[in-house]
């Protein structure tokens, strides 16, 4: 999918890369400006949905992509500028970018901007198995919510426990 998005534009590729490497909601990503990420070790955002202020460390992969992407951009520039006017792209435009790329790749089902956040969560959990940390990152109230959110269900638990013994 990254190749499809990169072929469309570097902005589209970076939107996807930023989304899957940050775990943020698209409504919190789109208003970011270059000054919010340049030389920063953490993303500091006030979530639109919850109104909570969050400080999120940037992974090395995300930091590297940001540094490449913002080269030559002014601090006041939006990270995801619209081609129409001086505002960032809308949530609807971001959804269309991600959904169209998924369709081109042959990915079935409902794929959109929230899929980036869920992808981050799923892979974070698969690599770390730390549901408490992921719950904290997402700001969920219970581990069960986080597990359901990333698609870990009873069938997967049954499969994991089949054949387990001490």
C-alpha positions as CSV (number, residue, x, y, z in Angstrom):
1,X,0.0,0.0,0.0
2,X,2.9,2.3,0.7
3,X,4.1,2.0,-2.9
4,X,0.6,3.0,-4.2
5,X,0.5,6.0,-1.9
6,X,4.0,7.1,-2.8
7,X,3.1,6.9,-6.4
8,X,0.2,9.2,-5.8
9,X,2.2,11.8,-3.8
10,X,4.7,12.0,-1.0
11,X,2.1,13.6,1.2
12,X,-0.3,10.7,0.8
13,X,2.5,8.2,1.6
14,X,3.6,10.3,4.6
15,X,0.0,10.4,5.9
16,X,-0.2,6.7,6.0
17,X,3.3,6.3,7.4
18,X,2.6,8.9,10.1
19,X,-0.7,7.2,11.0
20,X,0.6,3.6,11.4
21,X,3.7,4.7,13.3
22,X,2.0,7.1,15.7
23,X,-1.3,5.5,16.7
24,X,-3.0,8.9,16.7
25,X,-6.5,9.6,15.4
26,X,-6.6,11.3,12.0
27,X,-8.4,14.3,13.6
28,X,-5.3,14.8,15.7
29,X,-2.8,14.3,12.9
30,X,-4.2,16.6,10.2
31,X,-3.9,19.9,12.1
32,X,-0.2,19.3,12.8
33,X,2.3,21.8,11.5
34,X,6.0,21.4,10.8
35,X,6.8,23.4,14.0
36,X,5.0,20.7,16.0
37,X,7.4,18.0,14.8
38,X,10.6,19.6,13.8
39,X,13.4,18.7,16.3
40,X,10.7,17.2,18.7
41,X,11.3,14.0,20.5
42,X,7.6,13.8,21.5
43,X,4.4,14.7,19.9
44,X,2.4,17.0,22.1
45,X,-1.3,17.1,21.2
46,X,-4.6,17.9,22.7
47,X,-6.9,15.2,21.5
48,X,-10.0,16.4,19.7
49,X,-12.1,13.5,20.9
50,X,-11.2,13.5,24.6
51,X,-9.8,16.9,25.1
52,X,-6.9,15.2,26.9
53,X,-3.4,16.5,26.4
54,X,-1.0,13.8,25.4
55,X,2.7,13.5,25.0
56,X,3.7,10.7,22.7
57,X,7.3,9.7,22.1
58,X,8.2,9.4,18.4
59,X,9.7,6.1,17.2
60,X,13.0,6.2,15.4
61,X,11.2,5.2,12.2
62,X,8.7,8.0,12.5
63,X,11.4,10.5,13.3
64,X,13.3,9.5,10.2
65,X,10.3,9.8,8.0
66,X,9.4,13.2,9.5
67,X,12.9,14.5,8.9
68,X,12.8,13.5,5.2
69,X,9.3,14.8,4.7
70,X,9.7,18.3,6.2
71,X,13.0,19.1,4.6
72,X,12.6,22.5,2.9
73,X,9.2,23.2,4.5
74,X,8.5,26.3,6.7
75,X,7.6,25.9,10.3
76,X,4.2,27.3,9.7
77,X,3.3,24.8,7.0
78,X,0.8,22.1,7.6
79,X,2.2,18.6,7.4
80,X,-0.8,17.6,5.2
81,X,-1.6,20.6,3.2
82,X,-4.7,20.7,1.0
83,X,-4.1,21.5,-2.7
84,X,-7.0,23.9,-2.4
85,X,-6.3,26.9,-0.2
86,X,-4.1,27.2,2.9
87,X,-5.6,24.6,5.2
88,X,-4.8,20.9,5.9
89,X,-6.7,18.2,4.1
90,X,-10.0,17.2,5.6
91,X,-10.8,14.0,7.4
92,X,-12.9,13.1,4.3
93,X,-10.0,13.6,2.0
94,X,-7.7,11.6,4.2
95,X,-10.3,8.8,4.3
96,X,-10.6,8.8,0.5
97,X,-6.8,8.6,0.1
98,X,-6.5,5.6,2.4
99,X,-9.6,3.9,1.2
100,X,-8.8,4.3,-2.5
101,X,-5.2,2.9,-2.0
102,X,-6.6,-0.1,-0.1
103,X,-9.1,-0.8,-3.0
104,X,-6.2,-0.6,-5.5
105,X,-4.3,-3.1,-3.4
106,X,-7.2,-5.4,-3.4
107,X,-7.8,-5.1,0.4
108,X,-11.4,-5.9,1.1
109,X,-13.6,-4.5,3.8
110,X,-13.9,-1.1,5.4
111,X,-10.5,0.5,5.3
112,X,-10.1,4.1,6.2
113,X,-8.1,6.4,8.4
114,X,-9.1,4.7,11.6
115,X,-7.5,1.5,10.2
116,X,-4.1,3.2,10.6
117,X,-4.6,3.6,14.3
118,X,-5.9,0.0,14.6
119,X,-2.9,-1.2,12.6
120,X,-0.5,0.5,14.9
121,X,-2.2,-1.0,17.9
122,X,-2.4,-4.5,16.4
123,X,1.3,-4.6,15.5
124,X,2.4,-2.9,18.8
125,X,0.6,-5.7,20.7
126,X,2.0,-8.4,18.5
127,X,5.5,-7.2,19.0
128,X,5.3,-6.4,22.7
129,X,2.3,-8.4,24.1
130,X,1.9,-5.4,26.5
131,X,-1.8,-4.7,26.5
132,X,-1.5,-2.4,29.5
133,X,1.0,-0.1,27.7
134,X,-1.2,-0.1,24.6
135,X,-4.2,0.7,26.7
136,X,-2.3,3.7,28.1
137,X,-1.2,4.8,24.6
138,X,-4.7,4.7,23.3
139,X,-6.3,6.2,26.4
140,X,-8.7,3.3,26.8
141,X,-10.4,2.7,30.2
142,X,-9.9,-1.1,30.2
143,X,-7.6,-3.8,28.6
144,X,-10.7,-5.5,27.3
145,X,-11.6,-2.4,25.2
146,X,-8.1,-2.3,23.8
147,X,-8.1,-6.0,22.9
148,X,-11.5,-5.7,21.2
149,X,-10.4,-2.5,19.4
150,X,-7.4,-4.2,17.8
151,X,-9.3,-7.3,16.9
152,X,-8.0,-9.8,19.5
153,X,-11.1,-11.9,20.1
154,X,-12.0,-15.1,21.9
155,X,-11.2,-17.3,18.8
156,X,-7.6,-16.0,18.8
157,X,-7.3,-16.6,22.5
158,X,-8.7,-20.2,22.1
159,X,-6.1,-20.8,19.3
160,X,-3.3,-19.4,21.4
161,X,-4.2,-21.6,24.3
162,X,-4.7,-24.8,22.3
163,X,-1.8,-27.1,23.0
164,X,-0.5,-24.9,25.8
165,X,0.7,-26.7,28.8
166,X,3.3,-26.4,31.6
